[in-house]
């Protein structure tokens, strides 16, 4: 399972929905493809229980030996200095190359191709703040819309789909990643960053490659799954999880952040063998 752009620590993050999805699956390998915790927008006064539960679910998987590859993104770029770090089944890297059923899969976040990120990081951060504000306003409007018995709207999706420069940016992003993947002989290239879930064949003058984008958990609530030799995009549907609380993990829902954190420390201690970690 591959997820990206969760942006824990922001108002737009759909952590509750992500917890339900994570409880519903039993992956053998998990790839977190960047922007998992949003360091840019992080506010220590805003860390809801559901955000802690997402972290707790990861430590649960780690304690069970599930391989977790954490690929760094631009919003969690502080972790890039830990490239190569390993703890139990967790590893941190800036890019990843996997071989699945004889096929080469190149996975990276994608901000390396963002010109704004490379040359005007302050502008990118300003844009991120504006985007977070837009999502917050969108959430409020959807709450009012739900009270009126109407459906949800996505302002950011409408803007992306209507502004020509945004559409061109997405197309250029996909073409650039595809060209590099083809040049290196990869069969699949899998990115995040642009919050635009996609699975398609991209053909250039040099050949073809399967391009995948895992989307995000801000507006699209998507992930990429690989099972029995097939890739697919998972789209979270609220109706499918309405009565699914996963009884075996139901107790987590009732735990306080401090209790979840304490249990997480114990799990990390068992993974690392450092018993003194429990006393923190």
KANOR-V149793 format. One line per field, one symbol per residue. psi: psi as a letter, one per 20 degrees, with the letter a starting at -180 (. if undefined). A space follows every 50 residues. Layout:
psi=???
//
This chain:
psi=ppqrlhlqjqhipmhghhggghhirmqhppoolqlgpnhgjpoiinmrhh hhhgghhghggghjjppooopqahikihihijpiqqocjpqprirpoqoo ljqpopprgiihjohghhhmhhhghghgghghgghggggghhgghhhjkr rqqoghghggihphhgghggghgggghgghgghjkqhqpprcgjlnpqor pppaiibqqopqpicrkghhmrrpqopljpqqppppohhhjhjnjmhhjh hhhiqrghgggghgghghghgijnhihhi.
//
